[in-house]
Amino acid sequence: MPFLWQSAAQPEARWHGTGDGPANYFADTPVGAWAEFLRHEEITDPADLAGVRRSLWVVELPDSGYATAALSQRVMTGGLATYPT
């Protein structure tokens, strides 16, 4: 399977809505990738991780040249209710 989404047929998540894809999410550390997964799945109890298995891919991206997000800290770190914003 490719590690990047190839179409818009993916469930909505933190930075895109239904049909807004393809959207691909990257983290600068494996811990960050796991944190985003746990946030998306709303897993807060370690017992809920029983049986969870995920594969992580490594992708090299440039260190600079990206736009700065124009969102408040509250929106960028908020829960599901902040996704549309």
HELIX and SHEET records of a PDB file:
HELIX    1   1 PRO A   30  GLU A   41  1                                  12    
HELIX    2   2 PRO A   46  LEU A   49  5                                   4    
HELIX    3   3 GLN A   73  MET A   76  1                                   4    
HELIX    4   4 LEU A   80  THR A   82  5                                   3    
END                                                                             
